[in-house]
Amino acid sequence: MDTSSSRLPDPAALATTVASLQSRARTELAELVAFKSVADEAQFPKSECEGAAKWVADALRAEGFEDVALLDTPDGTQSVYGCLPGPADAPTVLLYAHYDVQPTLDEAAWISPPFELTERDGRWYGRGAADCKGGVIMHLNALRALKAHGGVPVNVKVIVEGSEEQGTGGLERYAEAHPELLTADAIVIGDAGNFRVGLPTVTATLRGMTLVRVQVDTLEGNLHSGQFGGAAPDALAALIRALDSLRAEDGSTTVDGLAADESWSGLQYPEEHFREDAKVLDGVELIGSGTVADRLWARPAVTVLGIDCPPVVGATPSVHASARALISLRVPPGQDAAQATRLLVAHLEKHVPWGARIALEQVGQGQAFQADTASPAYASMAEAMRVAYPGEEMQTAGMGGSIPLCNTLSTLYPDTEILLIGLSEPEAQIHAVNESVSPQELERLTLTEALFLTNYAASKR
């Protein structure tokens, strides 16, 4: 199949083709969302992730991709790879997304079933619809649109990760062991999002992250709270004390030795918009100091992701012997995630009270990332966004989340241009209940990617 062309497609005709693919996009996204592809066998069987990986691999083969493979990564998951040859002298672009998703949290709080794509109020709801199964569909339809107008003008590699949400580093380790596999002139990471719906945005920075599991032990076993409470050291209370030490009075993150006073100089995030996007309850204050952008994109942020303790229903009057928690620490560019992990561990060991025994285990880590937005590929992306979003100019923002693979790729391929776009704008509510994707954003970003590939190919001639 000839997938190349030296003639630039007409943007209006390309836009019409992308629009015609929206029905197919909805059908395929529904199929992909139906897989309960949480990369944690304690919550869903591994077959769900395997089914999603096979779906992606089959879709790539159907589009003429070669060397399609399910890569067994060191963390026990599978990533999907394929390549689509273009003109012999054309640049190579790597397109990234991930098919694994976050757990559903409180499934009863979903208005519609989380693994059943449901249209409501002009949006498509379902776990992974925006983060990041929608990104898979965006890549596929951008390539389909280009094929309908003379062919894909670049060599394309696709990698779809299977454990991004778990932060276990499987694909990073695989890439390090096989550095030739993902080499490219430019990489488009389809796992970010516009600052808000309708405002075309590239993400310039990502915070790194570390995940630490902490266990506190104080007794050989639980004790009757009436007989022993008041003198017996409660492990749950000790854990709460230690966790509370990670925040100042205003809610700012305070890890001993970790800088937390950097500022963000780019696009700002008005507090009233953030309150609305985050759905902060009336009368409840935001936490931290500095601008909202400072707090989200330039400073570390600690979050207690979960605590193992008895639920209220069925609780007994006991002093607890053991308690556990999972802690996330987001680390901004300029700070080393490994050093931040060491500081976090040392802080908790210092602040656990009453001589309680504390054991800490790192379960995930990724470095922060900062893109070079002055590189030539960004000019191609800016022009693509200008056409796909009439009347708007490309904006540059940070993102408080982490995509550990970005830093790995920038280290392996220091001359490669890395761009981050995607469908995870604030209304998408990724990682929360009732995640959704805007079909209009999917259409416009699909067109953006198709135009970018065209522009980028032309810039390299």
N, C-alpha and C positions, 0 to 999 in steps of 0.2 A: 504494500500500500504506500503510495506517495503521499507523505504528510507535510511536504514543504512547498513554499511558494516565495518568489521574489517580489510579487505584487502585494502591496499593502491592502488589506480589506477595507472596504468603506465602513467607517464607524457606525453609521446609521443602519446599514444592512446587518452588521454584526450584532447591534443591539436588538434588532428584530428577531434574529435567530436565537439569541439568548433568551428573549421573552418567550419564544415558542417552546423552549426547553423547560419552562417552569413546571408544567404538568408532570413531566418525567422526573424532574427534581423532587417533587412532592412524593411521587410514588416510590422512588428509590430511597429517599430519606426515611419514609415510613418503614420500608423493609429493613433498613440498617438500624433504626431506633428500636425495632422489635427485639433485637438481641440484647439481653441483659448483660452487657459486656463490662462488668465491673471486675477488674483484675485482682480479685480477692476471693479465693475459693471458699473462705469461711462464709461468704455472703451469697455467692452464686457459683454454680458448677463451671469448671474450666471450659466445658463444651460451648458455653455462651460466647466466650471470647474467641474460641476456635471457629465458631460459626460466622462471627463478624469478620474475622480475618479471611476466611474462605470467600465470603461475599465480596470483599474488596479485591482479592486476587482474581476472582472470576470477572469482575467489572473491568479490571485492567486488561485482562486477556481479550475481552470482547472489544476493547478499543485498540487492539493491535499492539499492545505492549509486549516486549520481548523480555526474556530472562526473568519472568515473574516468579517470585520465590517467597515462601514463608520462612522468615529468618528466626531461628530459635535463639533468643537472646539469653544472656547469662542469668537473668532473674526468673527464667522459666516461662516467659511469655513469648508471643510471636509478633514480629513486625512484618509488614508486607512491602516488598520491593518490586519495582519494574522499571524498564526503560523504553522510551519511544524514540527511535532514531529520527532526526530531522536532516536538513542539508549537511553535507560533510564538513563544510567550513563554518557552520553556525555555532554560536555559543551553546553551552549546556546550562539548563536551569533545573534545579531540584525543587520539587513541590512537596511540602510536608503537611501532614495532618495526623490525628490519632483517632482510633476507633474505640478505645476504652473510655469509660465514663465514671463519674463520681457515683457513689451509692445514692439511693433515692431519699435518704433521711426518713422523715415521717411520711410513709406512703399514704396514710389517711388524709394528709393535708393537701395532697394533689387534687386539683379540681377534676382532672381527667387522668386515666391510667398513665403512669410515667413512661411505660414502654409501648405506648400506642399513640402514634402521632395524631394529634387532634387539632383541628382548626377552630380558633375562637378569637373573636374581636380582631380579625385581620392578622393574627400570628399563628404559627404552628408550634404546638406545645408537645414536649416529650424530652426525656432525659437524653442529653447528647445532641439535641437538635441544633444548638449553637456551638457546643463545646464537646467534641469537635467533629461530629459526624457530618454536620452541615459543611464543614471545610472539605471533607472528602468529595461531597457532591459539587461544591464550588469548583474544585480542580477538574473533575470529570467534565462538567458542562462547559468550562472555558475551553478545554481541548476539543470538545465536540463542535462548538461554535466555530473555532478556527478551521477545523477539517471541512466544514460546510462552505468555507470561503477560501479555498485554495490550499489549505494545509497548515500544519503547525510549523512555524518558521524557525524553531530552535530544537535542539536535542533536549528531551525531557526525561528526567528521572523522578520517580515518585517514591516516597517512603511514608508509610502509614504506621505509626507506633501503636503498640499494644499495652503499654503500662505507664503512659505519661502521668496519669492522675495519681499513681501510687508513689512516684518519686523514687523508684527503686534503681534507676540508672541502667536498665538492661540494654537499651539501644545505645546509650553513650558508650558503654563498655564494648559493645559489638562494633561500633564505628571506630573506636580506638584500635581494635584488633584487626579491622579490615578497612584501613583508611582510604583505599582506592575506590571503595564502593560508592561513596556519596560525594565524590569530587564534582564540583560544578563551578561555573563562572558566577552564578548568582543563585541564591536560595530564597524562596518565598515560603515563609512560615505562616500557614493559614490558621493560626490558633490565637490570634489577638482579636482586636475589635475596634470599631469606630468609637470616638469619644462620646458621641450620641448618635441616634438614628439620623441619617441624612448628612452627617458631617464626615467626609472622607478623612481617615486618620491612619498614619503609620505609627507604630510603636517604636520609640527610640531606646527605651531602657526596660529591663526586667529586673525585678529583685531576685536574688538567689534565695535559697531556703535550706533549712535543716529541720529534720523531724527527730525528736528525742522522746523515748519512752522512759518514764520515771516510776520507780516503785519504792514505797516507803513501808518499812516494817518496824513494829514496836513491841509486839507481844507474840507469844507462841500460838495463841488462838484468841478468838473473840471472847469477851467477858460480859457478864451481866452489868448493865450501866447503873443499876441501883446499888449493887453490892460493891462495884469497883470504880464507878465513874466519879471523877473528881481528883483521883490520884493516879489511876492507870493512864499511861500516855496513849492517846487516840491517834492511830495512824492516819485516818482521814483528816482529822484536824491538823495534824502536822503537815500533810500534803497541801492542804488549803493555805496554810501559813507560808509555805515555800513558794507556792504559785503566786500568792498575793505580792511577794517581794519583787516580782518581775514588772510591777507597774508602780509609777509614782501616783501621787494623789490625784493628778488630773488625767490619769490613764495612760500617760506616756510610757513607752517601754523603757525599762531600766535594768539592763544587764551589766553588772560590774565590768568596767573596762571597755564597753562597746559604745562607740560614738553614736550620738542620737540627735545631732543638732545641724545636719546639713540642710541646704535649701534647694528648691527646684526653681529654675529660672525660665522654664518654657511655658507652654499652655497651662493656664490656671483652671482650677475647678471651684467655681463659686460655692460657698457653703450651702446656700439655699438649694442649689441643684443637687449637691451631694445628699442633703437630707431627704430630698424627694426620691432620688435614685435608690438610696439605701433603705427607704421606707422607715426612717427613724420616727419613733412615736413622739407625739406632741409633748413638750416639756422635758424630754430626755436630751441631755447635752451630748455633743460629740466629745470624744476623748482626744488627748494629746494637745500639743502646742504647735505654733507655726501655721502656715496655710494648709489647706486640705491637700494640695499637691505635695507640699513638703512631707506630710505624714504618709501619703500613699506611695510616693515614688522616690523619695530621697532619704528616708529614715527606716531603721529596723522596726519591725512590728511583731510582737509575740501574741500567739493565740493558743488558748487551751482547747484542743480539738475534742477531747473526751476524757471522762473520769470513770474509772471502774469503782462503783459503790452500789450498795443496795438501792433499788427503787423505793419510792415512798410507799407504794402499795406492797404490803407483805414485809415491810421492814420490822426488825425485832429490836427490843431495847438493849442494844449491845454497844460496847466500846470496841472499835474496829482494830484488828491486829495488822491488817495490810490495806494498802490503797495504791492504785495506779492511775497514771494520766499519760496522755499523748500530747506533746507540745510542739507547735510549729513556730519557727522563728524565720521571718522574711528578712533578707539581708540586701541592702541597696548596693548598686554599683560603687566600686571603690573599697568595699569591705570583702574580705575573704571569708567564704562560708565555713571553711574548715576551722579557721581561727575563731569565728563567731560561735561555732559548736563548742570549742574548748572553753570559751568564756561562759557560755550558758551552763555547761556542766559544772564548772567551778563555782558559778554563782549559786546554783541550786544546792550543791554540797555544803556551801558556806551557810546558806540561809535556812536549811531544814532545822527545826527547833528540837530541843529536849534530847539531843544526842541520838535521835531516831536514825535507824539504818536506812541508807538511801542507795539504790542501784539505778544506774542510768545506761541506756542503750541507744545508740544512734541507729535509726531505721531508714533514713533517707537524707540525701544532701544534693544540692546543685548550686553552682556558682551564678552570680548575677551576670547580666549581659548589657552591653551598650553598643548600639549600632553607629556606624559612620554614615550619617544622613547626608553628608556632602559627596558621597560616592556617586558615580555616573548613573547607576541603576535607579537611584531615587529621582533623577530627572525624568526617566522613562515612566516611573510610577506616578509622579506628579502630573504628567500630561495625561496619563490614562485616567486618573481620578477626575481631572478637570472635565474630561469628556463624559465619563460615566455619571458624574454628579454635576449637571449643568449649573453654573453660577457659584460653585464652591471651589475652593482651593484646598490642596492637601494640607492637613494639619499634622503636627508632630507632638506626641504625648508620651508619657511614661505609662507603665502598667505595673501595678503592685504585685501581680502574680509572678509565677516562676515557670520557665520552660528550660529545664537544665540542659537539654540538648543544644540550645543555641550557643552556650558558652563552649561546649565541646566542639561544635562545628567551627566556631571562630578560632579556636586554638589549632584544630587540625588543618584548617584552610584559611590562613590569615589574609590571603589576597582575595577571598571570595566575598562578594557583597551579599549581605543578609537583610531581608526586608520582612517586616511582620505586619500582616493584615488579618482580617477575619471577621467573624459574625458575633463576637461576644460583647456587644454594646450593653449599656446598663440595664435596659429593659429586658434583656435576655435572662437575667437572674441565674447565671450559671452557678453551679455548685449548690443551688438552693432548690426548694420545692417549686414546681410549676415553671421549670426552665422552658424557654421558647426561643424561636428564631423569627425574625422579620423576613417574610418572603421577598419584600421589596429590597432589603439589604442583600439577600442572597442573589437576587437578580443583578443588582448594581455592582456588587463585588465580583460576580462571575464575569461581567462585562469588563470590569477593571482589570482582572487578571488576563483576560484575552487580549485586551489592548496593551497591557504591559509587555506581554510576550512579543507582540508585534513591534512595539516601540524599541524594546531592548534588542531584538534581532537587527533592526534597522540601524541602531546606534553602533553596532559592532561590525558593520560592513566596511 
